[in-house]
Structures are given as C-alpha cells and as structure tokens.
Amino acid sequence: MATGECQCDHFIRLRMTKGPCEHMLALRLATASAALALGTTAGAPTPATDSEERTASIG
C-alpha cells in the first residue's frame, strides 16, 4: 500500500478527509503516465518495491 503526505494547506487542514490535494493528484497522473510509457499497470508492485511500503512525500 502506498501512502503520501503533502505540505500544502489543503492537505494539512483536511488530511485527505475531502480527497487528495492537487499535488497528490498530479503525482498520481505522472505515475500513471510513466506506467503507460513503460507498458506496466500503475500502482503494480515492481521487483524493487514488491516487499517494501512505498511512501510519497511532497513539499
């Protein structure tokens, strides 16, 4: 499971109770685009992250 954190006001105030901030959405879109370019499924475990928890930190 991937987790994330952001330093923006939206994230700090709402802590994902109203959904992700624009920065997390942008990160998700970038990840999906990269996965499509590589021909993989976005969010699918790779050998490097298969047994590790992935964490995104923005800000």
C-alpha positions as CSV (number, residue, x, y, z in Angstrom):
1,M,0.0,0.0,0.0
2,A,1.3,3.5,-0.9
3,T,0.9,6.4,1.5
4,G,1.5,10.1,1.0
5,E,1.9,13.4,2.6
6,C,2.0,17.0,1.4
7,Q,2.9,20.3,2.9
8,C,0.1,22.3,1.2
9,D,-2.8,23.9,3.2
10,H,-5.5,21.6,1.8
11,F,-3.7,18.5,3.0
12,I,-2.7,20.0,6.4
13,R,-6.3,21.2,7.1
14,L,-8.3,18.2,5.8
15,R,-5.8,15.3,6.0
16,M,-7.5,13.5,3.0
17,T,-11.0,13.7,4.5
18,K,-12.2,15.5,1.4
19,G,-9.9,13.7,-1.0
20,P,-6.4,14.3,-2.2
21,C,-4.9,17.7,-2.9
22,E,-4.0,18.8,-6.4
23,H,-0.3,17.8,-5.8
24,M,-1.2,14.2,-5.0
25,L,-3.5,14.1,-8.0
26,A,-0.6,15.4,-10.2
27,L,1.7,12.7,-8.7
28,R,-0.9,10.0,-9.5
29,L,-1.3,11.3,-13.1
30,A,2.5,11.4,-13.5
31,T,2.8,7.9,-12.2
32,A,0.1,6.6,-14.4
33,S,1.7,8.3,-17.5
34,A,5.1,6.8,-16.7
35,A,3.5,3.3,-16.2
36,L,1.8,3.6,-19.6
37,A,5.0,4.6,-21.2
38,L,6.7,1.5,-19.7
39,G,3.8,-0.7,-20.5
40,T,3.0,-1.6,-16.9
41,T,0.0,-1.1,-14.7
42,A,0.0,2.0,-12.5
43,G,0.4,1.1,-8.9
44,A,1.5,-2.5,-9.6
45,P,4.4,-3.7,-7.5
46,T,7.8,-3.8,-9.2
47,P,10.7,-6.0,-8.1
48,A,12.2,-3.1,-6.2
49,T,9.0,-2.3,-4.3
50,D,7.4,-5.7,-4.1
51,S,8.0,-6.2,-0.3
52,E,8.5,-2.5,0.6
53,E,5.9,0.1,1.6
54,R,6.1,3.0,-0.9
55,T,5.8,6.5,0.5
56,A,5.4,9.7,-1.4
57,S,6.4,12.9,0.3
58,I,5.7,16.2,-1.4
59,G,6.9,19.6,-0.4
